[in-house]
Amino acid sequence: MPLFLQVFQEDSIMSGYRHPRSSATDCVLSLFQMTNETLNIWTHFLPTWYFLWKLLSVVLLYSAWRDSYTWPLLIYLISICLYPLASTCAHTFSSMSARARHIGFFWDYGALSFYSLGSAVAYSHYAFPDRWIDSPFHRYFLPIAMGNSILCTGLACSSRLGLPFLHYDHDSTKRFPESPRPRFSNALRMLAFAYPYLFDSIPLFYRVFLCTGEGCTNSSTNVLHVYHIGLAFLTGFLFDYIGHSHQLFHVCAILGSHTQMQALEEDMRMRRPWLLEKFPPVTFSSSVGPALLCLLISVSIICLFSLPLLIQSRTKPTVDQKHK
């Protein structure tokens, strides 16, 4: 197989590929053709619009522009709009070129890392068990989650090609194939996303599985949190070994996010009087500020990883151009 085609091939998938030098128009039209990316795209494209409708409805229902208590939920809802949208774009335009494929999935990884932070912001304000409110762990939870989100972006991007300018640069024969160690690359990528999720979920694990007695936030919402945790583990582990299908991965991820959204909105609504009494009010610096800072840093990281690919395209012919 030619070197420049290796990046487009997946293990155990023998057919259904689009042309590796498709135009943007070809990529969009392929949404209405049966390829091995069609369902990957639609299973995230349609939920993006549903989550966007939910975001707008929450803004209007709770008059969010004048109620700071709703801001963590809005940050979370923005994050679950962004990650399926980024995934949709990455899968749609991945066959334009190897360079476009890598850059598209860099943005996909960045959106997933922002989703982990959006979850952490909402958990910090709505989902912590009663007895942990304002504890040392609660006070440091969000700063640590911010670091995890930034680390997630860097590790996930590096899992594709290595470090920019160190492992790939203007030498296109190094740049376009995937990592020469695919198992290590996949393990690194899984670690990049599993670790932030596991850390963010510590309050939930304690609340629904370990906590007993007073101060445990026993409510009907706990059932939704259990469903979400089950779907999250199914998404992250089962289909890596059983049923190996990225489409099923997408479906479970969306179902998990939907259940998580329901649980967080219910927690926000049911626990509001108690939280407003026991916990300091939501401020810009405890919600929107950390989200914007992490988003800015993650975008900078993505640009750094993309820069060698963009610089090369202006200085010498790409592998794709050489094979035209």
Backbone hydrogen bonds, N-H to C=O, Kabsch-Sander energy under -0.5 kcal/mol:
donor,donor_aa,acceptor,acceptor_aa,energy
5,L,2,P,-1.4
6,Q,2,P,-0.7
6,Q,3,L,-1.0
8,F,5,L,-1.5
9,Q,5,L,-0.5
9,Q,6,Q,-1.3
13,I,10,E,-1.7
14,M,12,S,-0.7
22,S,19,H,-1.2
22,S,95,S,-2.0
27,C,23,S,-2.3
28,V,24,A,-2.1
29,L,25,T,-2.6
30,S,26,D,-1.7
31,L,28,V,-1.4
32,F,29,L,-1.9
33,Q,30,S,-1.6
35,T,33,Q,-1.1
36,N,16,G,-2.5
38,T,35,T,-0.8
41,I,37,E,-2.2
42,W,38,T,-2.4
43,T,39,L,-2.3
44,H,41,I,-1.3
45,F,41,I,-2.6
46,L,42,W,-1.7
48,T,44,H,-1.4
49,W,45,F,-1.1
49,W,46,L,-0.6
50,Y,46,L,-1.5
51,F,47,P,-2.9
52,L,48,T,-2.1
53,W,49,W,-2.3
54,K,50,Y,-2.1
55,L,51,F,-2.5
56,L,52,L,-2.3
57,S,53,W,-2.3
58,V,54,K,-2.2
59,V,55,L,-2.1
60,L,56,L,-2.0
61,L,57,S,-2.9
62,Y,58,V,-2.4
64,A,59,V,-1.8
66,R,63,S,-2.2
67,D,64,A,-0.9
70,T,67,D,-1.7
71,W,68,S,-1.4
74,L,70,T,-2.0
75,I,71,W,-2.6
76,Y,72,P,-2.2
77,L,73,L,-2.7
78,I,74,L,-2.6
79,S,75,I,-2.0
80,I,76,Y,-1.9
81,C,77,L,-0.8
81,C,78,I,-0.6
82,L,78,I,-2.1
83,Y,79,S,-2.0
85,L,81,C,-1.2
86,A,82,L,-3.0
87,S,83,Y,-2.0
88,T,84,P,-2.4
89,C,85,L,-2.3
90,A,86,A,-2.5
91,H,87,S,-2.6
92,T,88,T,-2.4
93,F,89,C,-2.4
94,S,90,A,-0.5
96,M,93,F,-1.5
101,R,97,S,-2.1
102,H,98,A,-2.3
103,I,99,R,-2.3
104,G,100,A,-2.6
105,F,101,R,-2.0
106,F,102,H,-1.8
107,W,103,I,-1.8
108,D,104,G,-1.7
109,Y,105,F,-2.4
110,G,106,F,-2.1
111,A,107,W,-2.2
112,L,108,D,-1.9
113,S,109,Y,-2.2
114,F,110,G,-2.0
115,Y,111,A,-1.9
116,S,112,L,-1.8
117,L,113,S,-1.5
118,G,114,F,-2.9
119,S,115,Y,-2.3
120,A,116,S,-1.8
121,V,117,L,-2.7
122,A,118,G,-2.0
123,Y,119,S,-2.9
124,S,120,A,-2.7
125,H,121,V,-1.3
126,Y,122,A,-2.2
127,A,122,A,-0.6
127,A,123,Y,-1.3
128,F,123,Y,-1.2
131,R,215,G,-2.3
132,W,129,P,-1.7
133,I,129,P,-0.7
133,I,130,D,-1.3
135,S,132,W,-2.1
139,R,135,S,-2.2
140,Y,136,P,-1.7
141,F,137,F,-1.1
142,L,138,H,-0.6
144,I,140,Y,-2.0
145,A,141,F,-2.3
146,M,142,L,-2.3
147,G,143,P,-1.8
148,N,144,I,-2.4
149,S,145,A,-2.3
150,I,146,M,-2.1
151,L,147,G,-2.6
152,C,148,N,-2.6
153,T,149,S,-1.8
154,G,150,I,-2.0
155,L,151,L,-2.8
156,A,152,C,-2.5
157,C,153,T,-2.3
158,S,154,G,-2.2
159,S,155,L,-1.2
160,R,157,C,-1.3
161,L,157,C,-0.9
162,G,158,S,-1.5
165,F,168,Y,-2.5
166,L,163,L,-0.8
167,H,163,L,-2.9
168,Y,163,L,-1.1
172,S,170,H,-1.2
174,K,171,D,-1.5
175,R,171,D,-1.2
176,F,172,S,-1.7
179,S,160,R,-0.8
185,S,181,R,-2.6
186,N,182,P,-2.8
187,A,183,R,-2.4
188,L,184,F,-2.6
189,R,185,S,-2.1
190,M,186,N,-2.5
191,L,187,A,-2.5
192,A,188,L,-2.2
193,F,189,R,-1.3
194,A,190,M,-3.1
195,Y,191,L,-2.2
197,Y,193,F,-1.3
198,L,194,A,-2.8
199,F,195,Y,-2.5
200,D,196,P,-2.9
201,S,197,Y,-1.8
202,I,199,F,-1.6
205,F,201,S,-3.2
206,Y,202,I,-2.4
207,R,203,P,-2.3
208,V,204,L,-2.9
209,F,205,F,-1.8
210,L,205,F,-0.7
210,L,206,Y,-1.2
211,C,206,Y,-3.1
216,C,213,G,-0.6
219,S,217,T,-0.8
222,N,219,S,-1.5
223,V,220,S,-1.0
224,L,220,S,-0.7
225,H,221,T,-2.1
226,V,222,N,-2.2
227,Y,223,V,-2.2
228,H,224,L,-2.5
229,I,225,H,-2.5
230,G,226,V,-2.4
231,L,227,Y,-2.4
232,A,228,H,-2.5
233,F,229,I,-2.2
234,L,230,G,-2.0
235,T,231,L,-2.6
236,G,232,A,-2.4
237,F,233,F,-2.0
238,L,233,F,-0.9
239,F,234,L,-1.0
240,D,237,F,-1.2
241,Y,237,F,-0.6
241,Y,238,L,-1.6
242,I,238,L,-3.1
249,F,245,S,-1.8
250,H,246,H,-2.2
251,V,247,Q,-2.3
252,C,248,L,-2.6
253,A,249,F,-2.1
254,I,250,H,-2.4
255,L,251,V,-2.5
256,G,252,C,-2.4
257,S,253,A,-2.3
258,H,254,I,-2.5
259,T,255,L,-2.2
260,Q,256,G,-2.6
261,M,257,S,-2.6
262,Q,258,H,-2.1
263,A,259,T,-2.3
264,L,260,Q,-2.6
265,E,261,M,-2.4
266,E,262,Q,-2.1
267,D,263,A,-2.6
268,M,264,L,-2.7
269,R,265,E,-2.1
270,M,266,E,-3.1
271,R,267,D,-2.4
275,L,271,R,-2.9
276,L,272,R,-2.7
277,E,273,P,-1.1
278,K,274,W,-2.3
279,F,275,L,-2.7
286,S,283,T,-0.7
287,S,284,F,-1.1
289,G,284,F,-3.6
291,A,287,S,-1.5
292,L,288,V,-2.7
293,L,289,G,-2.5
294,C,290,P,-2.4
295,L,291,A,-2.3
296,L,292,L,-2.4
297,I,293,L,-2.3
298,S,294,C,-2.7
299,V,295,L,-2.4
300,S,296,L,-1.9
301,I,297,I,-2.2
302,I,298,S,-2.5
303,C,299,V,-2.4
304,L,300,S,-2.1
305,F,301,I,-2.3
306,S,302,I,-2.0
307,L,303,C,-1.8
309,L,306,S,-0.6
310,L,306,S,-1.9
311,I,307,L,-3.0
312,Q,308,P,-2.0
313,S,309,L,-1.3
314,R,310,L,-0.6
314,R,311,I,-1.2
315,T,311,I,-0.7
315,T,312,Q,-0.9
316,K,312,Q,-2.1
322,K,318,T,-2.0
323,H,319,V,-1.2
323,H,320,D,-0.6
324,K,321,Q,-1.2
